[in-house]
Amino acid sequence: MLHILFVCTGNTCRSPMAEGLLRKLAKEREIELEVRSAGVSAISGTSISRHAAAILQEEGIHEHLESSQLTGQSVAWADLVLTLTSGHKQHLLQYFPDALTKTYTLKEYVHNEEAVTKDIKELDSLYADAELSIALGGEPNATDLQRMIEIRQRIPSFDISDPFGGTREDYELTAAEIRNALFSLLDKLESLRHL
């Protein structure tokens, strides 16, 4: 069974909505998976936002979700780590570099354009090399830094909008963005299952 971990900031809005929605949609399609979520700056045990909870309830999802802090244990548990923004992904890889091969933003993972995928892999590698240089007390390679800038300018945004502190409509828009990406995710998982 595939284990999927969603990661956002506080684990009170985006990642719990993704967790609850994916669990429901996967069950409807009879795809077996386990889903959890966590936040890079979460306070474990905090209730999810009232708008996120209301959206999940309208979807028929009545489970009680609480925030949890991202830990090495949760990253190790996951077969696939899907962050809600590239910032979350970079933060996660800074602390858990061994998760590089299984960590993507949600939109990046379901994206289908080969040239963009190649750019993302190169950018991730350059970012890891730069972090290693800094960790060893050195400076990142100037040519690599320039290359990172060039690649970043070409890559479309794979971030899911943050509704935190916003209106119910903001949460609805974010939920729709997540739902669309989850439909593509399930399509991808189904096609991988049939290989």
N, C-alpha and C positions, 0 to 999 in steps of 0.2 A: 504494500500500500504506500502510495506517495505521500510524503509529509511536506506541506507547504506552510511557510512562515511569511506573513505580511509584516512590514516594518514601516512605521511613520515616526512622528515626533513624540507626542504624548500618549499615543495609543488610546485616544478618546473619541476620535472622529473617523478619519479615513481608514486606518487599518482594521478597526473593529467592523466597520461597514463592509469592507472587502472580505473579512473572515466570515461574517454571517451570511452575506450574499453568496459567496462561493460554496459554502457548505450546502445551502439550499439548492443552488443551481446544479451542483454536482450530483446531489441526490436525485433531482428530477431527471437527469440524464443517465443515472445509474453508473456514475463514475466514482469508484471508491478512492477517497482520499481523506487525510486528516489535515485539519487547518487550524492554525493558531495565529496570533498576532502579538506584537510587542512594540515598544517605543524606545527610541534612542535616548529620550529624556523623560521617560514615563515614571510616575510614582505608582508602584504596584498597589492594586486594590482600589484605585480611583474609579468611580462610575464613569461610563462613557457619557458623552454629551447628550442632553435631552433630545436635541434634534436628530442626532444619529440613532438614538434608541427608538424614537418615533418612526423614523423611516424604516428601520428594521421590522418594527411591529406591523407596519402597514404591509410589509412584504410577507407577513405571516411568520416572522422569526421572533420567537418569544423567549429565547434563552437569555440569561443574565450574563452580560459580558462586562468584565472589569479590565482595567489596564494592567499591563505587566511590563517591567523593565527588560530591555534586551540584555540577554546574558549569553555567555559562551555555551551554556547548556542548551539554550533554545536554538542557537545557530547550529550546534552539533546535531540536534534532533532533526533539523530540516534537511530534506533532499533538495529543496528549491526555496531560495529566499527571494521574495519579491518586495522591493521597497517602493514607496509611493512617489519619491522624488530622487533625482540624481544626488542631491545633498545627503539624503539618508543612506544611499548606497556608498558614497565616499566615506561617510562617518563609520559605517559598519565595517568596511574593508580596512579602514585605518586601525581598528581594534581587533578585527578578525580576518587577517589577510589570507588565511588558509581557506576562507569561504569564497574566494575569487571565482572559482569555476561554477559555483551554483548560485551566485547572486546577480540579480538584474533588477532594473526598475520594472514594474508591472507592464507598462506600455512598451518598453524596450523588448521584453521577452516575447510579446505577441506581435511585435513589428516584423514585417516580412521583407524589407528591402535589403538585399545582399550588401550593397555598398555601405549603407549605414551600419549594418552589423559589423562589417570589417573595420570601419572607423571606430566603433565603440570598443572592440577588442583591442585595437592598437592604443586607444586612449587609456583604457584600464591598465594595460601593461606599462605605459609611460608613467601613469600616476603611481603605480606600485613601485617602479624604479625610483621615482623622485622621493617617495616616502622612505624607501630604504636608505637612500643617500643621506637624507636628513637624520634618520634614526642613527646612522653610523657617524654622525657629526660632520658630514660633508655638505656640499651644495648640490642641488639638482643640476644636471647638464643643461646649459643655456639653449642648445639646439633642441633638446627634448622639450623644454618649456615652450619654445616658439612653436614647435610642432603641436603641442597640446592646445595652444590657442587657435591655431589653424583648424584643427579637427573640431574643437568645440563650436566654432563659428558655422561649420557645415551641418552639424547634427541637429535635427529637430528636437524640440523640447519633449521629453518623456515624463514630465512631472504632472501629477494629478493635483488639481487646485486645492488649496487649503481653506476649508470653510470655517475654521476655528474663530469663534467670536462673531460669526456672521449670522445672517437671517436664515429662516427655514428654507427660503428659495436657494440660498448659497449651498446649503446642504443637499438640496434636491439636485442641483446641477452637478455637484461632486459625485453624488450617488449614481447619477446617469453616466458620468464619465467612467466611474469604476465598473458599473454594470456592463457597459460596452466592451471594456477591456477584458472582463471576465468571460463574456461570450466568446471572444477570440481565444482566450486562454483555454477554455474547455474544448473548443474546436481543435486547437493544437494538441492538447492532451489526448483527445480521441484519435487524431491521426497518428500520433506517436504510438498509441496502444495497438494500432493495426499494422505496424511495421514488422 
